[in-house]
Amino acid sequence: MGLSRATRHRGVLWLATALLPVPFLLTGCSGTDGGSSARAGGEATDAGPSSAAPDPSAPASASAATSAPADPPASSAPPRSPGASSDRCRTSGLAASVGTGEAGAGQRSFAVALTNQSQRSCTLRGYPGAAFTDASGAQLGPDPRRIEGTPVTTVRLSPGESAWATLSYSDARLTGSKAKTPATLLVTPPDEREPLSVRWESGKVPVSANAAVSVTAFGKS
């Protein structure tokens, strides 16, 4: 028995729908442009399939592609600080110490040392974070400013070797700044977030908002 004209017409429409290219069926799947790198942890920002129900006439391969997550964008990796190195010295492999200090021209200066206690060589590049704190852990005085003007170099430390930065501040007796005796000095290595704690045994330091406290970049003698 021959097919009626209406039956043949419906068959042609079904075949045309099934042969549509896959990209036409996948809508709203990429979602990786714009501000995708703002997602924490490098998570993929695939927007997922469209909220519309999938076409039952679509080939099986199209359904599989719809459910597969898109590759995360290359820019989704957390940003790194300029000059940061994959072999940089980590807080967990370092020990901090402070020298006895020197006085002159109304200034007191102290060598702040970081010593590599790990079993591998590592690098330091840049300035330490530093903060005086009292016995309760509260910070005393402003953050030190960086002394610019000297080249910042990468210092490689073999196990047991040390690098030094200089911490300086004006004598509070000469500047009239309010002064207090800290309990500790917190030292944070470059590109790290966890500080090392050093007992402070060198007397009072200026703690007024305009106290002139400064640090240099790390170097190696």
C-alpha positions, 0 to 999 in steps of 0.5 A: 500500500502506498504512503499518503502525501501527509505521511510522506511529509511528516517523514521528511520533516523528522529526517531533516530535524535529526540531521541538524548539525550538533552545534545548533542543538547545544545552546548556552554551553560554553560560558567561559568568556567574560569574567570566568576567571573570577571563579574560585579554585579554578572551577569550570564556569560551564553554564550547562545545557539550556533549560529547554527539554532536549529534542528527543530526535537528537542523536545519542552523541548530541545528548552525551556532549550536552551533559559533558562539562566544558574544559576550564579556561586557561585563565582560571588558574589563581594569579601569581605574584610578579616574580613568584617562582615555583621553587620559592622558599615556603614558610614551613621550610624557613626559620626567622631570626633578628640581629642585635641591631645598630644605632646611628643618625637617629635610626635603629636598624636590625638584620632580619634573617630567613634560614632555609631549614628544608632539604631542598634549595629554594629562592627568595625574591622581594620584601618581607612582610613585618609587624610588631605585635603585643602579647595578645597578638595585636599589631603595634604601629603601622606596616613598614614601608618598602625602601625602594631604589635598590635592585630586587634580586632572586636569592637562592638558598641551599639547605642551611643558608640564610638571606637578610633584609634590614628593618629600620625605624626612627628613634622615638625619643628623637621624633616624639613618637609614641613608643611601646615594647613589642612581644614579637616581630612577625616576619612573612617571607615573600609570596607567602601568607603565613608569618614566622614569629620571633621574640622581640628583645630590643626594647621600645619601637615607635607605634604612632600612625606616622612612625617611620618604619621601613624594610629592604628587600632580601639579599645575601652576603 
